[in-house]
Amino acid sequence: MLLVPTRYWPALVVGEAVPLAYGVFNCVAMYGYATAAIFAIPPMAVAMPIVAFCRSYLKVFPAQRVIDMRVLLACSLGVSLLWALVTYVGFLVAVFPPEHPLQVRPVIMVGLFVGNYVAILTVTTWPLLWKIAHHGTPWRLLLRQTVKASLVWEAGVIGLPVLIALSWCSLVIGPEGENVVQMALFLPVAWLTLKYGWRGAAVIGPVTIACVCLITHSAPDPIVIQTQAFVAFAVTCLFLLGARIAAQLHAQERERLAMRRTLRIAQRNLHQSEQRLRQTSTMLDALGGTVGLMQGRVLGQVRHLLAPTDRKSLSALMDTTQTRLHQLAEAMHPVAWRERGLPAALREAVGRVLDETGIRYTCEIQGRGLSVLAPAVHQALYRLACEAVTHLCARHTCHEVRLILRGGLTHGRRWAVLRVVGYHGPINVVQLAYRSRDRLAIGSRLGLSSGTVAALEDQAVLFGGTVHQRQKGEAMMLTALVYDAQPAAVGESDEEAFCTPPMLWVR
């Protein structure tokens, strides 16, 4: 009734009432007409008000693929109590034959209530699990996911054999250790619940209840009722615990997806910013050429009007303007990068700046797959290299820089490792005085403003990487690891946020 629309409930009641009435009124001579009339009431008709109230007002399904476990258990308790009460009243008004008397005691109602509750938990678990798992998912895909699920494998390979072994031990040991073995039957359920939340209890719980029912006698005996009560209490607690764990796992999953979405937005913004810098750099290059052409024409027209010293100073000023425009364009986005890619930018653009500063520079590129990395990762690697070079060259004792870039593939995910080593030695006072201004301008020449380890870490974290700094003798090493950006990092939607596994929820 929880899964079927309310408009089909009358048909379900009629379909249950016909065979039930036929079977009950064949036993009129045994119990009497009053008991037969009570037992002929369809259980679905008795449970209908409670189930309708839980569905409409208490919201047992507050959202798609979500079940409020407290409402579900309350509904199960209410239906079980109502069924037990109706059955108990039927026994009270029954007229038993003198040769088969039956003393109706209150313990019978307790046994009926516990038995109905355990039966509801056993029967409704798998259909509800299938409903919320099947919602909007094709059957073939759902079956494929079920076969590959680690929960199914662990329940079948570990949980089920343990339950069978414990059930066999309960039959062999005898009444002395039967209670201990019955309690031990819930250990696999508790283990899977702690690991997978409510799904662990839902998958292995009905099997455990079936094992307990098979190894116990079905009789209105206080010991049997005590065993069934323990089963009901244990299953209820495990379902509530599993629902709470699943809610926590769901919250963690949502937080993880929110973090991934934030990283994607940051990666997308970084990529767009680099694209704007590239366009600006191209425009500056074109502007530099136009300015140089115009300055040449102006100088040619006024050359005969200027003194030789003025012509020389004006020509030097024009050259300086063109050089500054070119350096600004190179700092934003090097021409080598635009034309020949990241390796050329690392070898030529960075190497030219360090060569003009008097620092020896070597660049090595190793491994495979660097060319297939996302453009945003290439941009991050270049900025990381510039940050590391600027940081190492901030010390005046640095006389050589070695850059090593390596790419690879691990567990289906591409990565890149950038290592920049700065070698330090004795200070050359003459060279220091001659190149001091050039050293201070390395960061601005490479398009940076900080050149700190914190800036390196910020760049690496955007792509799930880390940064390590190490001093070994006269060499200082900075190593940065970055992973390839997901396709959604540069424009894909966040549809996977709606593909989370089904979760039970407890308010």
BAMAR-226984 format. One record per residue (C-alpha): residue in three letters; y, x, z. Coordinates in pm, whole numbers, plus 50000, padded with zeros to 5 digits. Layout:
BAMAR-226984
ALAYXZ ...
END
This chain:
BAMAR-226984
MET500005000050000 LEU502325029650046 LEU501725040149687 VAL501595006049514 PRO504774986149437 THR505264955549658 ARG504954931549364 TYR501244940349342 TRP500504934449710 PRO499464897749672 ALA496914907849411 LEU495534934249646 VAL495254908749928 VAL493434883849704 GLY491124910649572 GLU490224920849927 ALA489944885350066 VAL487304872149822 PRO484454896749894 LEU485444898550261 ALA485204860750305 TYR481864859950127 GLY480394886450357 VAL481874872550679 PHE480884836050638 ASN477304846550577 CYS477354857350943 VAL478764824851085 ALA475534817351264 MET475704850851443 TYR479344850151569 GLY480684814951523 TYR483344799551304 ALA486324812651506 THR485234848751480 ALA484364844551112 ALA487814830251044 ILE489494859351221 PHE487334885551050 ALA488034869050713 ILE491714878050738 PRO492254906950493 PRO493314938850673 MET495944944150402 ALA497574911050495 VAL497664922050859 ALA499164955950773 MET501624942550517 PRO504584935450754 ILE504394969750918 VAL504044988550590 ALA506884968550433 PHE509144975450732 CYS508365012750718 ARG508975014350344 SER512174993850337 TYR513955001150664 LEU512485032750815 LYS512325050050472 VAL508915066250480 PHE509915080850141 PRO513565091250195 ALA513635109549862 GLN511425119049572 ARG508615142649673 VAL509605138750038 ILE507775120250315 ASP509125113850662 MET506095123550868 ARG507275106351184 VAL507575073051003 LEU504175078250838 LEU502475084851171 ALA504315055651335 CYS503165033151052 SER499585045351095 LEU499725039151470 GLY501165004151426 VAL498624993851164 SER495755008351368 LEU496894990051680 LEU497274956951494 TRP493854960151329 ALA492254968951662 LEU493944939151830 VAL492754914551563 THR489204928051579 TYR489204926951959 VAL490364890751959 GLY487564882851716 PHE485044897851957 LEU486564878552249 VAL486104844652083 ALA482704853351940 VAL479634833252038 PHE476714857352061 PRO473084846352058 PRO471364846852398 GLU468844872352280 HIS471644896452168 PRO474424894152425 LEU477444917352400 GLN479804924452684 VAL483334928252540 ARG485164954752739 PRO488684969252693 VAL487145002552599 ILE486074986252271 MET489704980652175 VAL490505016952253 GLY487625027952036 LEU488715005051754 PHE492285017551773 VAL491335054451771 GLY488745049451498 ASN491185030951273 TYR493865057151328 VAL491535085951245 ALA490275067350938 ILE493835061450813 LEU494705098250855 THR491535107750668 VAL491955083650377 THR495715084750315 THR496245122450324 TRP494955132849982 PRO496475103349787 LEU499895109949939 LEU499545146949864 TRP498615138949505 LYS501495114249468 ILE504265138049566 ALA502665166949379 HIS502155146449061 HIS505695132549053 GLY507065141448710 THR504455168448647 PRO501985166248354 TRP498345162448455 ARG497155193748279 LEU499865215048432 LEU499165200248775 LEU495435207348747 ARG496145242648630 GLN498485248448922 THR495935233649163 VAL493175256649042 LYS495415287149068 ALA496905277749408 SER496075302149688 LEU495825273049934 VAL492965257349739 TRP491135290449713 GLU491525298650081 ALA490515263550185 GLY487445264449960 VAL486365300450016 ILE487225304450386 GLY487995270850545 LEU485115250150406 PRO482335275650484 VAL483685279650837 LEU483635241850889 ILE480085239350757 ALA478935268050980 LEU480575253151291 SER479095218851217 TRP475635234151186 CYS476165252951513 SER477125220351684 LEU473865204351574 VAL471805234451681 ILE473465242052015 GLY473095207352161 PRO475235187152399 GLU476105216952620 GLY478415234652376 GLU479155205552146 ASN482695199852276 VAL483625236452234 VAL482365236851876 GLN484215204651795 MET487445220051920 ALA486735251451716 LEU486535229851403 PHE490305226951410 LEU490885264551398 PRO490795265951013 VAL493195236251004 ALA495585253551244 TRP495395286051046 LEU496175269450713 THR498895248250876 LEU500665278751014 LYS500405295850677 TYR501195267450435 GLY502755240450649 TRP501755204050606 ARG499835211250285 GLY497315232150478 ALA496695203450721 ALA496555178350435 VAL493985197750234 ILE491535207850507 GLY492295181150771 PRO490255152450618 VAL487265175550574 THR487505185350941 ILE487685148951051 ALA484655140950836 CYS482715169550996 VAL483575157251346 CYS482535121751258 LEU479245133751111 ILE478215153451419 THR479145125651666 HIS477485091951720 SER479335060351622 ALA479025039451938 PRO481455023752189 ASP480775051552433 PRO483545067752644 ILE482455102652538 VAL482595093552168 ILE485975076852215 GLN487205107752398 THR486115129352105 GLN487845106451856 ALA490995106352068 PHE491005144252071 VAL490615144351692 ALA493495119851652 PHE495735139551887 ALA494905172851722 VAL495455159951370 THR498725143251467 CYS500055174951629 LEU498965196051332 PHE500645172651085 LEU503885172851284 LEU503745210551322 GLY502965214850954 ALA505815191950855 ARG508225211651070 ILE506985244550924 ALA507255230250573 ALA510805219050646 GLN511685254250759 LEU510015269150452 HIS511905244550234 ALA515185254450398 GLN514365291150342 GLU513495283849979 ARG516765265549927 GLU518645294350087 ARG516825318849861 LEU517645298149553 ALA521265295449664 MET521385333149704 ARG519855338149360 ARG522335313749212 THR525185332549378 LEU523885365549241 ARG523585350448895 ILE527155338248909 ALA528305372749022 GLN526295389448744 ARG527695365048491 ASN531235371548612 LEU530635409048595 HIS529365405848238 GLN532335384648136 SER534755408848300 GLU533215437748109 GLN533495417947788 ARG537185412347855 LEU537635449347926 ARG535885457247600 GLN538195434247406 THR541235448547581 SER540065483947509 THR539595475647141 MET543055460447127 LEU544555490947300 ASP542895513947046 ALA544335493246764 LEU547705492446938 GLY547625530346981 GLY547045534846609 THR549855510846524 VAL552235527346770 GLY551395561946633 LEU552015550246278 MET555355534546369 GLN556425564946570 GLY555585587446277 ARG557695566446042 VAL560615565346285 LEU560425602746343 GLY560355608945968 GLN563475587945914 VAL565555603146196 ARG564235638746175 HIS567275651145982 LEU569595635846244 LEU568035653646544 ALA568285688846667 PRO565085709946660 THR564685707647039 ASP565105669847031 ARG562605666546749 LYS560125687246945 SER560555667347267 LEU560355634147081 SER557205645046902 ALA555665655847233 LEU556615622447388 MET554955603747102 ASP551785624447138 THR551755617947512 THR552115580447456 GLN549195579847214 THR547095601047449 ARG547815577847742 LEU546925547147539 HIS543685563447426 GLN542805573947783 LEU543545538947909 ALA541305523847642 GLU538565549147723 ALA538825541348095 MET538415504148030 HIS535535506647783 PRO534665539247602 VAL534465539547226 ALA531085557247244 TRP529735528247450 ARG530945502347202 GLU529595520746902 ARG526415538347021 GLY525425522147350 LEU524945533147709 PRO523325567647648 ALA526265578647435 ALA528735566247697 LEU526975585947973 ARG526735617447764 GLU530095617147585 ALA532585596447784 VAL531645609548129 GLY530965644347993 ARG534395646447825 VAL536225637648149 LEU534265663248353 ASP534585689848084 GLU538365686048083 THR538265690048462 GLY536205721948445 ILE532995707648593 ARG529685715348424 TYR527805683648330 THR524285675548207 CYS522775641548132 GLU519035633748106 ILE517595599848007 GLN513885594448070 GLY511365566248065 ARG511075535847847 GLY512625501647831 LEU516245510847900 SER517315496347568 VAL515815462047646 LEU517585458047978 ALA520175430447999 PRO523725439647892 ALA524925432548245 VAL522535459248376 HIS523865484448123 GLN527365476948241 ALA526325480948604 LEU524585514048531 TYR527655528348363 ARG529925517648648 LEU527425531348900 ALA527415564748719 CYS531205565748719 GLU531355556649089 ALA528795583349180 VAL530495610448972 THR533875602149122 HIS532465602849474 LEU530735636449426 CYS533695652649252 ALA536055642149530 ARG534985673949711 HIS536715704149561 THR533595725649603 CYS531675705849338 HIS531245727149028 GLU528315710148851 VAL527095674448809 ARG523675664348683 LEU522905628348588 ILE519345615248544 LEU518645579848423 ARG515095566948418 GLY513665532948323 GLY510295517148386 LEU508245485648431 THR506455475548752 HIS504605442448806 GLY506205427848496 ARG509755435548609 ARG511905462248450 TRP513985485748658 ALA516245515848622 VAL516925544748859 LEU520145564348834 ARG520365597749015 VAL523545618249022 VAL523395652849180 GLY526495672449268 TYR526125710049322 HIS528625726749553 GLY529565763149584 PRO532375786349695 ILE535915774549623 ASN537685792049336 VAL541325791249450 VAL542745798249103 GLN540675771548934 LEU541345747549221 ALA545105751649181 TYR544835748048803 ARG542495717648803 SER543515699549123 ARG545475672248946 ASP542685667148693 ARG540135663248975 LEU542265637049144 ALA542495618048815 ILE538725616348752 GLY538445581548905 SER541315567348702 ARG540025584148385 LEU536685566848439 GLY538255533248514 LEU537705533248892 SER539895529649195 SER537575537449489 GLY534575559649411 THR532965552549749 VAL529365547049854 ALA530265511449956 ALA531335504049598 LEU528005518149476 GLU526085495949715 ASP528045465249608 GLN527185471849243 ALA523485477949319 VAL523065447249542 LEU524135424649256 PHE520945434449074 GLY518595435249372 GLY518805472949415 THR519675498449678 VAL521595531049706 HIS520475562449891 GLN522525593049972 ARG520895626150054 GLN522085661450122 LYS519715689650029 GLY521145724150072 GLU524155727849845 ALA523255696849644 MET524305661549729 MET522295633849563 LEU523175597449509 THR520305575349389 ALA520715539149283 LEU517915515049194 VAL518655483148998 TYR516365456648852 ASP516695438748524 ALA518785407248543 GLN517055374148495 PRO517835356048169 ALA519865330548364 ALA522145358448484 VAL524065357548157 GLY524115320648079 GLU520925302248166 SER521025271248381 ASP519605268548730 GLU516885243548650 GLU514335261048868 ALA516195248349172 PHE514635214449092 CYS511125228749055 THR510465235549422 PRO507045225949557 PRO506705192449735 MET507705193250100 LEU507095169950391 TRP510145164450602 VAL510725155950967 ARG514095144051086 
END
